[in-house]
Amino acid sequence: MTRILIAGGYGQLGQALASCHKRLKPATRDKHTTDLDQLASQSPLTASTQALQLIPLSHQELDITHDTSIARALDHYQADIVINAAAYTAVDKAESEPETAHLINGKAPGLLAAACAERDIGLVHVSTDYVFDGSAEQPYLEDAPTHPLSVYGQSKLAGEQAALAALPSAVILRTSRVFSQFGNNFLKTMLRLGQERSELSIVRDQIGGPSYAPHIAQVLLALAEKLVESQQKTNEPVAPCGIYHFAGQPDVSWYGFAQEIFARALRLGLLAQIPSLTAIPASQYSTPARRPAQSGLSQTKLDALFGSANIERDWHLGIEKSLLSLKGSR
């Protein structure tokens, strides 16, 4: 049985990974393990019936900034694949905490990759569209030149480079604007502000693809499955390696995304009324960290690997599912 260890297992992406699949039967599960052996029936990305075990670990159980913690976790759980969803994600706070951001996002992925290389373990590492400066007129290709504008983006780029240097077969998945019913994110912030305020100003000239965390999770697991197949040399698989892009579609401004959140929240009864929305340029919304104006991601490599029709990308559906989940938890 293939064991997939999740660093950052209780963050937004870690919870999304667990939410995609049913749990083990009570007689066979432990506190760390989720059964993924029917992955194919839940995601169009995978058709394998091979049994997989998802092992989410907290920061206390796996601290990716420390060699000893990494070694202990990898050896104890005998992982076949590691998905690194652990990250420092406070984009603005990183400007005042560059050392911490670079330790977690920049150095730690290299430590994790090196430990995986020593043990012949596959690695899938999550990165960001913020490695780009947003000056391109078209969505960024996977091999497009990088030029991060912020400490956060710089630290994530350093992490990509460190991981690939230590483990050239590592897979990097860049994604953008992650949202869901889990953790802290733009959708949940808009829902809270919509309940608290009658007027909101939202940026209209930063464009990108909002990505529903469970959609990202499906892609991460499919990439992990491909790595397993390549390790076992079954069915003459094409091994994924290097950098891939995944983002929700279509690209949209923060303002346009917020409009859709509020419209659906009103219809579902999560809001009594929609606040008055004003579209503003980013120049009128000062933040410590600069953000790219256009960070759309071209997904040609992912489409070639899995087929475009097999990848769920519609963020409208993600909004609906997130809001329904939040409504059900009230």
N, C-alpha and C positions, 0 to 999 in steps of 0.2 A: 504494500500500500504506500503510495506516494505521500510524503508529509511536506506540507507547505507552511513554513513558519512566517508569521506576519509581524514585522517590527512596527511599532505604533498600532498595535492591534485593537486598541480601544479609542482611537481617534475617529474622525469622520469617515475616512476611507476604510479603516479597519472594521468599523461597524457596518459599513455598506457591504463589505465582502461577506460578513456573516449573514447579513439580511438576504443575500441573493439565494441562499440555499437552506434546505431543511436541516435540522439537527440530527445527530446520531440517536438511535433508539436508546432509551434510558438504561438498558442493561449493558450497553457497550460504550457509552460516552463517558468522558471525564470532564473536568471543569474547563479544559482548554480546547476541546476538540469539537469540530462541526463536521458532519458528514456531507461530502460533496459528490458521492458516487452517482447521483442522478443529475449532474451538471448539465448534461446534454438536453434534458427535458425542460430546462429553465432558461437556457441561453442558446441562441442560434449560432454562437461562435464555436461551440465545441460539440463534436459528435462522439467523442470517446466515452466508453462505459467504464474506463479504468477508475478504480476507487481512489479518491483523494481525501486527505485529512487536512483541514485548515486549523492551524494552531496560532491563535492570536496571543501576543505577549504584550504586557504593559511595559512602561518605561522601567519600572522596578525589576521586572523579570528579564528584560533585555535593554540595556543601556548601550546604544550604538556608539557612544563616545568613549567607551572603555574596552580595551582588548580583552580583558579577563571576563567581562560580562558577556561579550560576544562569543568567545570560545566556550564558555560554560553552557550557554543556551544552545549553540549549534551542536555540541557534543551530547548534551543531555537529551534533546529531542530528536537527534539523528535526522535532521532536516535534509530533504532532497532539493528543495527550492526555497529561497527566501524572497519575499516581497517586502521591500522597504517603503513603508508608508509613514515612517517617522520623520518629522520635519519641524523646523522652527518656521511658523507661518505668519507671524505678526509682522506684516510688511512694513508698516510705519515704525513700529517699535525697534525694528532691526537697525534703523538709522542711528539710534542711540545705544544699541547693544551689538555692535558689529562683531565683537569677539565671540559672543555666544552664538550669533547667527552663523558665523563661519565655522565654529566648532561642530555644531549640529548638522548644518546643511552642506558644509564644504569638506571638512576633514573626516567626519564620521562615515560617510559613504565609502571612502577609501579604505578605512579600517574594516568595515563589514565586507567589502569586496575582497580584500586580501585574505580574510579568514575563510571566505567561501572558496577562493582559489586553492587554498591549502587543502581543503576537504573535498574538492570536486563537487561543489554545490552550485547550482544555478542561482542567478540573482536577477530580479526585476526591480528596478529603482524608479521612483516617481519624481518627476521634475516639473518644470513650469514654463509657461509662455513668457514669463518675465525675464528670460535670458535674452530677449530681443528688445530693441529700442522703439519699435513701432513705427519706423519711418518708411517701411515698405508699402507699396500700393496694392500688393497681392498677398494672400496668405503665405506664411513662411514655410518653405520646404524644410525637410529634416536636416539637410546639410547647409542651410543658409547661414551666413556669417552672424555671429552673436555679438551683442553689444548691450549688456544690461545697464539700466539707468539707476538702479537702486542697490543698496547693500544686500537686500534679500535676493535680488536677481543675480548679483555677483556671487553670493554664497551658493546658490543653487547650481550655477554654471561650474563653479569650482568642484562641487560634489559630483556632477556628471563626469568631469575630467578625471577626478580621483578614482571613481569607480571603474571607468574604462581602462585607466592605466594599470590598476591592480588586477583587473579581470576583463580582458578584452572581449570575452564572450558575453559580458553582462548586457542586459536589455534596459534601455532608458525609455520611459514613457513620459513625454511632456504632455501636460494637460492644462486646463485653464478654468478660472472662475468656478471652482467646485462648489456645489450646493446640494442640499438634501434636507431631510428631516433630522439628520444627526448633527451634533456639534454646533459650532458657530459659523455662520456664513451669511451671504448677502440676502438670501431669501428670508431667513429667520429674522434678520435685522429689519428688513422692510416690513415684515408682518408686525413686529413689535412697534416700530415707529408709526405705522398706519393706525395702530390702536391708541397711540399716545398723542399724536399731533394731527392738526387739521391741514397743515401745509408742509410740503417737502420740496427741496431743490435737489435735482439729481443730474449727474454729469451726462451730457449727450454726445460728446465727441471722443470717447474712448470705446473702441469697438473690439469685440472678441466673442468667443463661443462659450456660453455658460454650459458647464458639464455636470450632469447629474451623477452623483457619486456611485450609485449602483450600476450605471452604465460603464463608468470607469472600472468598477470592480469586475464586471464581466470581461472586459478587455484584459485586465491584469491576469485573471485566472486563465484565459485563453492563451496568453503569452507563456504563462507558467507551464501549461499543458504542452505547448509546443516545445519548450525546453526539455521537459521530461521525455517526450518522444525522441528528440534528437540525441539525448543521452543514452537512451535505450536502443536507438537506431531501429525503431519500428516503423514499418510502412514507408521507408525511405523519406523521412520528413525533411522539410526545409527548415533549418534551424534559424530562429529569429536571433538577431544580434544588432548591437548599436542602438541608434536613436529612432524612436517612433513618435508620432503625434496622434493624440486623440482629443477632440473637443466637440462639445455639443454644436448642433446646427439648427438654424442658420446663425451666422454672426449677427450681433445686435449690440446696441449701446446699453449702458447701464440704465438709462432712462427708458428705453424700449422694453428692457427686461423687467423693470419695476412695474411698468404699465400692465404687463401680462400677469405678474404676480398679484397685483391688487384686483384686477378684473376677476381672476379665478377665486381669490380669497373672498371677495364679495359674494360671488355666486354660491360658494360653499358655506356661507354664513360665518366665516371667520372674522369678517369685518362688518360693522354696521353701515359704514359708508367709506368711499375712497377719498383720501385726502387730496387737496388741490396740489397738482404736480407742476413744477416749473423746470423746464429743461435748461441747464446752464452749461457753459464751457468749463473744461477742467481748470482753466486759469482763474475761475471764480470760486474754486473749491480747493483751498490750500491744504496740502498734506505734506508731512515730512519726507515721504518717499515719492519720487517721480514714477509715473506709470506710463507704459507704452500707449500711444494713441490708437494703433491698429495692431492687434496681436493675434489675428486669425491664423490658424494652423492648417497647412496643407497636410492631408492624411494619406498620401499616395502609397507609402510603404505599408501601412496597416491595411489599406484596401487590397493591395497586391497579395498580402499574406492570408487574409481571411475572406476577401470578397466584400465589396462595399455594401451589398444588400444584407449581409449577415451582421452588420454592426448597428446597434441602436444608438442614435445620436440626438433624437428630437427632445430638446429641452422643454418644450411645451408639455410633453408627457411627464417629464421629470418634475415640473412644477405641480402638476395635478397629483401625482403620486405623493410628493412631499407634503402637500397641503392636506390631502386625505389622511395621511398618517398622523400629522399633527392634530387634526380634528379628532381622530379616533382616540388619541392619547389624553384628551381633555377630560 
